[in-house]
Amino acid sequence: MSQAELFEIGECISPAHLTPAESIAYRMIYDAAEAGQPCPMNIDIEIEIGASSSSMGPKTVARLEAKGLIKVDRHHRARIVTILATGKETACPPDQRVDLPRRDRGTHSDGPLITALAELGVPEHVADLMLGGLPALGKLDRLLDRAKECVARRRNGYLLGDR
C-alpha cells in the first residue's frame, strides 16, 4: 500500500504535512494495526526515526494524535492505537493489562493507605494525622515504614507519637 493510501480520502492532513519522523512512526503504527500486532514501543520508534532522545517516541506519537491521524488509549504500561482512516487498532501486548483505567499522576487517593494502616492496627484518626498533607505517593514507603514502627512501638507499650 502506498503512503498516500494510508490516509482517508478527503482528510485535511496528507502525507506531505508530516515530518519524516512522523511518516515513519505512522507507517510503523499503521502496519502494526493492519497485522493485529501491539503498538510499537517508544524505543522502537526512536530507533527507526533515528532519534537521539528518549522523549522523541512519545512526542512523535502525540503529534500524530494531535493531527487527528490516530487515537491513543493509554493504559498503565500499554497503549492501544486506533488508525482513524481505517478504524483498525493495534493489539494489546500479551503481558499487559488494559482492563484497569489509566490514572494520571497525582490523582491517587490515600484511601487504600488508610485501609492498610487500619489493618496494621493504627486508629483512623492517627492514620489521618500521619497522612495529613500527603503531597505525593512518593512518600508511601516511608509512611508505611513509619506506620509499622508505630504499631511495633504500640505493641511494646509505647504511646503512638512517641519516639
Secondary structure as UniProt FT lines:
FT   HELIX           3..6
FT   TURN            9..10
FT   HELIX           15..17
FT   HELIX           20..35
FT   HELIX           42..49
FT   TURN            54..55
FT   HELIX           56..66
FT   TURN            67..68
FT   STRAND          70..74
FT   STRAND          79..83
FT   TURN            84..86
FT   TURN            94..95
FT   TURN            105..106
FT   HELIX           111..119
FT   TURN            120..121
FT   HELIX           124..131
FT   TURN            132..133
FT   HELIX           137..139
FT   HELIX           140..155
FT   TURN            156..157
FT   TURN            160..161
//
